[in-house]
Amino acid sequence: MSIVSFKGTREGLAITLGEGVWHDVLNELVAQLNRPGAQSFFQGARVFLETGERALDVTQIEELIALLAQQRMTLTAISGEAATQDAFQRVRATMPAPPETLPLEADASPPGALPSTFAQGETHALLVQRTVRSGQTCQYAGTIVVIGDVNPGAQVIAEGDVIVWGKLRGVVHAGAAGDENAMVGALILAPTQLRIGNRIARAPDAFGKRARHFPEVARVREGRIIVEPWIGS
């Protein structure tokens, strides 16, 4: 069993540190964060750390914060021994501010419609910390990371990648400016319609009658959209 385990939640990402030498724990965390596809998948996540009976000091917590920051992840809370909690409080003032969450705007367009313009975004990902509900559209001129679900009737449209920490059951368009190197990843990938660049896949042809309970990613391969497991357990 791995000494570092990950679990996605609607609030963010829970990381549990198991028993072992601290150096080994850090090495395992680095290895997990640098697995193929992990950088895009974890980018922008808020982290809840579970340390169990392990007592962390200020230096160790600062090491964790630095490692997570390399993936644009933010340590927001720690559950563990009193000494760990005290150390976390002492370094919390030096932690970077969490990514800004931008509001969603209702869109009167039908679920399949694409807007002609995009919000002028920056190079980093847009973090949406809420469920995108039916009738709502989230659009951005870059990558979108949703911590929550994308419900049927909702739209997520990005010129970059789309990452969903939850169930993706609405309409999604990655690479909406024509980039077929973009990708769509989710904890549960079951969209009503999925587009990457100029390619399109619809349920039930690509996603119907599936009972997958692990992260999956959709990419364009040889001119068509394929779906494959993302990060192994």
HUNOR-V378615 format. One record per helix or strand. SS is the DSSP state (helix for helix, strand for strand). FROM is the first residue (numbers start at 1). TO is the last residue. If there is no record, write none. Layout:
BEGIN
<<SS FROM TO> <SS FROM TO>>
END
This chain:
BEGIN
<<strand 4 9> <strand 12 17> <helix 22 33> <helix 38 42> <strand 46 50> <helix 58 69> <strand 74 79> <helix 82 92> <strand 101 101> <strand 105 106> <strand 126 128> <strand 132 132> <strand 136 140> <strand 144 147> <strand 150 150> <strand 155 158> <strand 162 168> <strand 171 174> <strand 184 189> <strand 193 196> <strand 199 202> <strand 216 221> <strand 224 229>>
END
